[in-house]
Amino acid sequence: MRATVSRTISSIITSPGLRSLRRRWHGFGRAFGGEAVVHYFHQPDDPYSQLAAQILQALTAKYNITLRSHLVSPPDAAAAPELEMLKGLAVSDAALLAKAYGIRFPGPEIAPPNLEQGGDALRKRLGHYLSAMFYFEGEWYWGVDRLHFLEERLHAAGLSKSAVFTPIAPVKDVECAGPARQQSGVTLDYFLSFRSPYTYLAIPRVRKLAAHYGATLRLRFVLPMVMRGLPVPPTKRLYITLDSKREAERLGMPFGTVVDPVGRPTERGLAVLHHAIRIGKGPDFAESFLRGAFAEGIDAGSDAGLALIASRAGVASDVVAKALGDESWRQVAEANRAELFGLGLWGVPSFRVNINRPHWGQDRLWAIEQELQ
């Protein structure tokens, strides 16, 4: 019953038809002569906000929009449970983004024009929790990373001042250009969780990178945040789901028929993954599990569901049976979690080439490719 409910609700939430209906509803006033208002939520000491503030002028110059900027506070502990780690990561990650997009960081202290006080209440009412966020007619876009989605929507709505679509911050992603190569002594650590839709979105590209650049892919599985005692509020889960849907569409991947694998399904999956890694089937099983959970509505908590996930990955039934009777995966998951925290990270997917600085998020696979190159 839980699996059926999960499939139904997730399919509705991520339905392109519902999204189109929602957009028409929110755009109703604009269609009859109202303003096209983009809200931007700014936190002055947030590195991602400092980057976003530098592109606001370009955004208003390119589109017929009214920009309203709002001052907000840092996210609360429920939305950002490791806030001090986040602060450390944001500085180095913002520097990486700034270099990639030609933005200054640390940059000039640019304050958004006409910055309005008291943005926390509006942000909460509209349904979010972070800073450096753009909101336009029912949908959220995070900083430089998701600006292209906002621009695509503004252009499609006829709000662009140019007939040619040239985004301010084009998508950066894996290319794997040129001939494949073989390298010795290169490892690509992939910290993953079976409850993370972003982990699902990343795994085909992670495997492609490892194969193309001759790196040894090491799967470093951890328990989901909620199973480690870290909260994931409903607002955050909803945003992640909708953001994953549009990212999946960009990547040409199916997404949306979800059976949440939290709890027993994840534990069973990690037990089998632990044994699949030993026989060289780890990446096949991990991708099969994630696709089943987030695109096909397969319940890994059932014997039939787990058997299907395993068999198509080339993991025999006797291996599954043996794995389900072995609890040693728990020690491995905890060791991986401890290493992840030691690297200054707490979430997945995260990546590391050899002993280089780690990166968090499927949005940073282009940086991993640069290091592999």
C-alpha positions as CSV (number, residue, x, y, z in Angstrom):
1,M,0.0,0.0,0.0
2,R,2.8,2.4,0.9
3,A,4.5,1.7,-2.5
4,T,1.2,2.3,-4.4
5,V,0.6,5.6,-2.6
6,S,4.2,6.7,-3.3
7,R,4.0,5.9,-7.0
8,T,0.7,7.7,-7.3
9,I,1.6,10.9,-5.5
10,S,5.0,11.2,-7.1
11,S,3.6,10.7,-10.6
12,I,1.1,13.5,-10.0
13,I,3.6,15.9,-8.4
14,T,6.1,15.5,-11.3
15,S,3.5,15.4,-14.1
16,P,4.4,17.7,-17.0
17,G,0.7,18.3,-17.5
18,L,0.3,19.5,-13.9
19,R,3.3,21.8,-14.3
20,S,1.8,23.3,-17.5
21,L,-1.5,23.8,-15.7
22,R,0.3,25.4,-12.8
23,R,2.2,27.8,-15.0
24,R,-0.9,28.9,-16.9
25,W,-2.6,29.6,-13.5
26,H,0.3,31.6,-12.2
27,G,0.7,33.5,-15.5
28,F,-3.0,34.4,-15.7
29,G,-2.6,37.9,-14.4
30,R,0.4,38.6,-16.6
31,A,-1.6,37.4,-19.6
32,F,-4.0,40.2,-19.0
33,G,-1.5,43.0,-18.8
34,G,0.0,42.4,-15.4
35,E,3.7,42.6,-14.6
36,A,6.1,39.7,-14.9
37,V,7.6,39.7,-11.4
38,V,10.8,37.8,-10.5
39,H,11.5,37.6,-6.8
40,Y,15.1,37.3,-5.7
41,F,16.0,36.4,-2.1
42,H,19.4,37.7,-0.9
43,Q,21.5,36.8,2.1
44,P,24.5,39.2,2.2
45,D,27.0,36.8,3.8
46,D,26.0,33.9,1.6
47,P,28.7,33.3,-1.1
48,Y,26.0,32.0,-3.6
49,S,24.0,35.2,-3.0
50,Q,27.2,37.2,-3.7
51,L,27.5,35.5,-7.0
52,A,23.8,35.9,-7.9
53,A,23.8,39.6,-7.1
54,Q,26.4,40.2,-9.8
55,I,24.1,38.9,-12.6
56,L,20.9,40.7,-11.6
57,Q,21.7,43.7,-13.9
58,A,22.2,41.4,-16.8
59,L,19.0,39.6,-16.1
60,T,16.9,42.7,-16.1
61,A,18.7,44.0,-19.2
62,K,17.8,40.8,-21.1
63,Y,14.2,40.3,-20.0
64,N,11.0,42.4,-19.6
65,I,10.6,41.7,-16.0
66,T,10.2,43.5,-12.7
67,L,12.8,42.3,-10.2
68,R,12.0,42.5,-6.5
69,S,14.9,41.7,-4.2
70,H,14.3,40.6,-0.6
71,L,16.7,40.4,2.3
72,V,16.6,37.0,4.1
73,S,18.2,35.3,7.0
74,P,20.2,32.0,6.9
75,P,18.2,28.8,6.7
76,D,17.2,27.2,9.9
77,A,18.7,24.0,11.3
78,A,16.0,21.8,9.8
79,A,16.7,23.0,6.3
80,A,20.5,23.1,6.7
81,P,21.4,20.7,9.4
82,E,25.2,21.1,9.0
83,L,25.2,24.9,8.7
84,E,28.9,25.4,9.6
85,M,30.0,22.8,7.1
86,L,27.8,24.5,4.5
87,K,29.5,27.8,5.2
88,G,32.9,26.3,4.6
89,L,31.8,24.5,1.4
90,A,30.0,27.5,0.0
91,V,33.2,29.6,0.0
92,S,35.3,27.1,-2.0
93,D,32.4,26.1,-4.3
94,A,31.5,29.7,-5.0
95,A,35.1,30.4,-6.0
96,L,34.9,27.4,-8.4
97,L,31.6,28.7,-9.9
98,A,33.0,32.3,-10.2
99,K,36.0,31.1,-12.2
100,A,33.8,29.0,-14.5
101,Y,31.4,31.8,-15.3
102,G,33.7,34.9,-15.1
103,I,32.2,36.3,-11.9
104,R,34.2,37.8,-9.2
105,F,34.6,36.0,-5.9
106,P,35.3,37.3,-3.4
107,G,33.7,40.1,-5.3
108,P,32.6,43.7,-4.8
109,E,30.0,44.2,-2.2
110,I,27.1,44.5,-4.6
111,A,23.7,44.9,-3.0
112,P,20.6,44.1,-5.1
113,P,18.8,47.2,-6.2
114,N,15.9,48.3,-4.0
115,L,16.5,45.5,-1.5
116,E,13.4,45.0,0.6
117,Q,13.6,44.1,4.2
118,G,11.7,41.2,5.9
119,G,11.9,38.6,3.1
120,D,11.8,35.6,5.4
121,A,8.1,35.6,5.7
122,L,7.6,35.9,2.0
123,R,10.1,33.2,1.3
124,K,8.3,30.9,3.7
125,R,4.9,31.7,2.3
126,L,6.0,31.0,-1.2
127,G,7.6,27.7,-0.1
128,H,11.3,27.8,0.3
129,Y,14.1,28.0,2.8
130,L,17.4,29.0,1.1
131,S,19.0,32.2,-0.1
132,A,20.3,33.0,-3.6
133,M,16.9,31.8,-4.8
134,F,14.8,33.2,-7.7
135,Y,11.0,32.7,-7.7
136,F,8.9,33.2,-10.8
137,E,5.2,32.3,-11.0
138,G,5.2,29.2,-8.8
139,E,8.7,27.8,-9.4
140,W,12.0,28.2,-7.7
141,Y,15.5,28.5,-9.2
142,W,18.7,28.4,-7.2
143,G,21.4,30.9,-8.0
144,V,23.8,30.6,-11.0
145,D,23.2,26.8,-11.1
146,R,19.6,27.0,-12.1
147,L,19.5,30.4,-13.7
148,H,19.3,28.8,-17.2
149,F,16.0,27.2,-16.3
150,L,14.6,30.5,-15.2
151,E,15.9,32.1,-18.5
152,E,14.4,29.3,-20.6
153,R,11.0,30.0,-18.9
154,L,11.2,33.7,-19.4
155,H,12.2,33.3,-23.0
156,A,9.3,30.8,-23.6
157,A,6.9,33.3,-22.1
158,G,7.9,35.9,-24.6
159,L,9.6,38.1,-22.1
160,S,13.1,38.1,-23.7
161,K,14.2,41.3,-25.5
162,S,16.0,39.2,-28.1
163,A,14.7,36.5,-30.4
164,V,17.9,34.5,-29.9
165,F,18.2,32.6,-26.6
166,T,21.7,33.1,-25.1
167,P,21.7,32.3,-21.4
168,I,23.7,34.3,-19.0
169,A,25.0,31.2,-17.3
170,P,24.9,28.2,-19.8
171,V,24.7,24.7,-18.4
172,K,28.1,23.1,-17.6
173,D,28.1,19.3,-17.8
174,V,30.1,16.2,-18.7
175,E,31.4,16.2,-22.3
176,C,33.8,13.2,-22.5
177,A,35.2,14.7,-25.7
178,G,38.1,13.1,-27.6
179,P,39.2,9.5,-27.5
180,A,39.0,7.4,-24.3
181,R,42.1,7.0,-22.4
182,Q,43.7,4.7,-19.8
183,Q,45.3,6.1,-16.7
184,S,46.9,4.2,-13.8
185,G,46.5,5.2,-10.2
186,V,43.5,7.4,-10.7
187,T,40.5,6.8,-8.5
188,L,37.1,8.4,-8.5
189,D,35.3,8.1,-5.2
190,Y,31.5,8.4,-5.5
191,F,29.6,8.9,-2.2
192,L,26.0,7.8,-2.8
193,S,22.7,7.2,-1.0
194,F,19.9,5.1,-2.3
195,R,17.3,7.7,-1.2
196,S,18.9,10.6,-3.2
197,P,17.3,11.5,-6.5
198,Y,20.4,13.5,-7.4
199,T,22.5,10.3,-6.9
200,Y,20.3,8.7,-9.5
201,L,20.8,11.6,-11.9
202,A,24.5,11.4,-11.5
203,I,25.3,7.7,-11.8
204,P,25.2,7.3,-15.6
205,R,27.6,10.3,-16.0
206,V,29.9,9.1,-13.2
207,R,30.2,5.8,-14.8
208,K,30.8,7.4,-18.2
209,L,33.5,9.6,-16.7
210,A,35.3,6.7,-15.1
211,A,35.2,4.7,-18.3
212,H,36.3,7.5,-20.6
213,Y,39.2,8.6,-18.5
214,G,40.3,5.2,-17.2
215,A,39.6,5.9,-13.6
216,T,38.8,3.3,-11.0
217,L,35.3,4.0,-9.7
218,R,34.8,3.4,-6.0
219,L,31.3,3.4,-4.7
220,R,31.2,4.8,-1.1
221,F,27.6,4.2,0.0
222,V,26.1,5.9,3.1
223,L,22.7,5.8,4.8
224,P,20.3,8.5,3.8
225,M,20.3,11.7,5.9
226,V,17.0,11.0,7.5
227,M,18.2,7.5,8.5
228,R,21.3,9.2,10.1
229,G,19.1,11.5,12.2
230,L,19.3,14.6,10.0
231,P,15.9,16.2,9.2
232,V,14.6,16.6,5.7
233,P,11.5,18.9,5.9
234,P,8.6,18.5,3.5
235,T,9.3,21.8,1.8
236,K,12.8,20.7,1.0
237,R,11.7,17.2,-0.2
238,L,9.2,18.9,-2.6
239,Y,11.7,21.3,-4.0
240,I,14.3,18.5,-4.5
241,T,11.7,16.3,-6.3
242,L,10.6,19.1,-8.7
243,D,14.2,20.2,-9.3
244,S,15.2,16.6,-10.0
245,K,12.4,16.3,-12.5
246,R,13.5,19.2,-14.6
247,E,17.2,18.1,-14.4
248,A,16.1,14.6,-15.5
249,E,14.3,16.1,-18.5
250,R,17.4,18.0,-19.4
251,L,19.5,14.8,-19.2
252,G,17.0,12.7,-21.1
253,M,16.4,10.4,-18.1
254,P,13.1,9.1,-16.9
255,F,12.0,10.3,-13.5
256,G,8.9,10.6,-11.4
257,T,7.4,7.2,-10.7
258,V,8.9,7.0,-7.2
259,V,8.7,4.4,-4.4
260,D,10.5,6.1,-1.5
261,P,13.2,3.5,-0.5
262,V,13.7,5.0,3.0
263,G,14.1,2.4,5.7
264,R,14.0,-1.3,4.9
265,P,14.3,-1.0,1.1
266,T,17.5,1.0,1.5
267,E,19.0,-1.3,4.0
268,R,18.3,-4.3,1.8
269,G,19.7,-2.5,-1.2
270,L,22.9,-1.5,0.6
271,A,23.4,-5.1,1.8
272,V,23.2,-6.4,-1.8
273,L,25.3,-3.5,-3.1
274,H,28.0,-4.4,-0.6
275,H,28.2,-7.9,-2.1
276,A,27.7,-6.7,-5.7
277,I,30.8,-4.5,-5.3
278,R,32.8,-7.6,-4.4
279,I,31.9,-9.4,-7.6
280,G,32.4,-6.4,-9.8
281,K,28.7,-5.6,-10.2
282,G,28.4,-2.7,-7.9
283,P,27.9,0.1,-10.5
284,D,25.3,-2.1,-12.4
285,F,23.4,-2.8,-9.2
286,A,23.5,0.8,-7.9
287,E,22.2,2.2,-11.2
288,S,19.5,-0.5,-11.4
289,F,18.3,0.2,-7.9
290,L,18.2,4.0,-8.3
291,R,16.4,3.8,-11.6
292,G,13.9,1.4,-10.1
293,A,13.3,3.6,-7.1
294,F,13.0,7.0,-8.9
295,A,11.8,6.2,-12.4
296,E,10.1,2.8,-12.4
297,G,8.3,2.6,-9.1
298,I,9.9,-0.6,-8.0
299,D,9.6,-1.5,-4.4
300,A,13.0,-2.7,-3.2
301,G,11.4,-3.6,0.1
302,S,9.6,-6.5,-1.6
303,D,11.4,-9.7,-2.6
304,A,10.1,-9.5,-6.1
305,G,11.2,-5.9,-6.5
306,L,14.7,-6.5,-5.2
307,A,15.0,-9.7,-7.3
308,L,14.2,-7.7,-10.4
309,I,16.7,-5.0,-9.6
310,A,19.4,-7.5,-8.9
311,S,18.8,-9.9,-11.8
312,R,18.9,-7.2,-14.5
313,A,22.2,-6.0,-13.0
314,G,23.7,-9.4,-13.2
315,V,23.6,-10.2,-9.5
316,A,22.4,-13.8,-9.0
317,S,19.7,-14.8,-6.5
318,D,22.2,-16.7,-4.3
319,V,24.3,-13.5,-3.9
320,V,21.2,-11.6,-2.9
321,A,20.3,-14.3,-0.4
322,K,23.7,-14.3,1.1
323,A,23.8,-10.5,1.2
324,L,20.5,-10.2,3.1
325,G,21.9,-12.4,5.8
326,D,25.1,-10.3,6.2
327,E,25.1,-7.1,8.3
328,S,28.7,-6.1,7.6
329,W,27.5,-3.4,5.2
330,R,26.6,-1.2,8.2
331,Q,30.2,-0.9,9.3
332,V,31.2,0.1,5.7
333,A,28.4,2.7,5.5
334,E,29.5,4.2,8.8
335,A,33.2,4.3,7.7
336,N,32.2,6.0,4.5
337,R,30.0,8.5,6.4
338,A,32.9,9.3,8.8
339,E,35.2,9.9,5.8
340,L,32.7,12.1,4.1
341,F,32.3,14.2,7.2
342,G,36.1,14.3,7.5
343,L,36.2,15.8,4.1
344,G,33.9,18.6,5.3
345,L,30.8,17.2,3.5
346,W,27.6,15.6,4.8
347,G,25.4,15.1,1.7
348,V,25.3,13.1,-1.5
349,P,26.1,12.7,-4.2
350,S,29.7,13.8,-3.5
351,F,32.8,13.0,-5.6
352,R,36.6,13.0,-5.2
353,V,39.4,12.4,-7.6
354,N,42.4,10.8,-5.8
355,I,43.2,13.1,-2.8
356,N,41.9,16.3,-4.5
357,R,39.3,18.6,-2.9
358,P,35.9,16.9,-2.9
359,H,32.9,18.2,-4.7
360,W,29.2,17.9,-3.7
361,G,26.3,17.7,-6.1
362,Q,25.6,16.3,-9.5
363,D,26.0,19.9,-10.8
364,R,29.7,19.6,-10.2
365,L,30.6,16.7,-12.5
366,W,32.1,19.1,-15.0
367,A,34.6,20.0,-12.3
368,I,35.4,16.3,-11.8
369,E,35.9,16.0,-15.5
370,Q,38.4,18.8,-15.5
371,E,40.4,17.1,-12.8
372,L,40.3,13.8,-14.6
373,Q,41.5,15.5,-17.8
